[in-house]
Amino acid sequence: MKVHIGADHAGMPLREVVVTLVEKHGYYPIVHEMPNAGPTDDYPIIACIVANQLQKDVKARGIILCGSGVGVAIAANRFKGVRAVEGYDEAQVALARAHNHVNVLTLGARITLRARISSLILAFLRTPIDRSLRHKRRIKMLDEIVYSRGYPHVIK
């Protein structure tokens, strides 16, 4: 499986660790560079680059790194078909993957414990999505919220 990986300047110290782990476990990392990388680069750009790739290849996954993991998750979630979650706990990542069908894991290079990175990434890459009707229904509801500016059955 292809794993698109991107980082802003704050995420760069963690990027090679992530690439090595992805490759070590039999996945195919594709590294995306930040245009004009440096201390003044803007994290939404790398999130957009990775999210665009996932729209083209729905079987791929993405890992995006920034200082907190939050900004890139917000940016990536604005793209149709992209569901990103900031990973902080293995159980949380596995549940997000299984129940919410996330295809992007974001990590905060300034806050993610180095000892936890491998288990977070493996939880993300190894957990299959749960294809139960209830989860499919909920994913459809999420898509309707995002793409119609509000879930029509809830908002009046």
Secondary structure, 3 states (H helix, E strand, C coil): CEEEEEECCCCHHHHHHHHHHHHHCCCEEEEECCCCCCCCCCHHHHHHHHHHHHHHCCCCEEEEEECCCHHHHHHHCCCCCCCEEECCCHHHHHHHHHHHCCCEEEEECCCCCHHHHHHHHHHHHHCCCCCCHHHHHHHHHHHHHHHHCCCCCCCC
